Amino acid sequence: MNAQVRTRISAYAIAAEDDRLLLVRLSDASPVFMPGLFHLPGGGIDPGEQPVEALARELLEETGLELTEARLLDARTYAVQRNDVSWSLTALFYAVTLKGGALTVTEIDGSTEAAVWIPLADLQDDTMLSPAAADALRMLVSGRASVTITR
């Protein structure tokens, strides 16, 4: 049986504060990356939706935080096999400014089971990260991604 091939374009936020990175833990409903991995908040861009609009929608659904500013940093592609689907994912990475608040996952039956701030020092083992989150961490550590949170 041949695997189904699907293409997906997603917008992701790189948000850091006080040497911590905002990540989400993927649920069993995650279509592309393995459940249990930590991933960047954000997700698929719907047909006709602008990337920053998708990012704002996904951030609110997955973290409860409001996007106030987004700056495109990079785009990367990933080839992933999951559940008999060959995914070709294009990820748009944004440095973001967020309106602060309590982390809350509001999406129902979505790909996110939790949103958390994780200290950068605790992210040395990138096997706990999705490939996109590992790339974002490298961008952050290299200084390519400067981000802020507003209160």
Secondary structure, 3 states (H helix, E strand, C coil): CCCEEEEEEEEEEECEECCEEEEEEECCCCCCCCCCCEECCEEECCCCCCHHHHHHHHHHHHHCCEEEEEEEEEEEEEEEEECCEEEEEEEEEEEEEEECCCCCCCCCCCCEEEEEEEEHHHHCCHHHECHHHHHHHHHHHCCCCCCEEEC
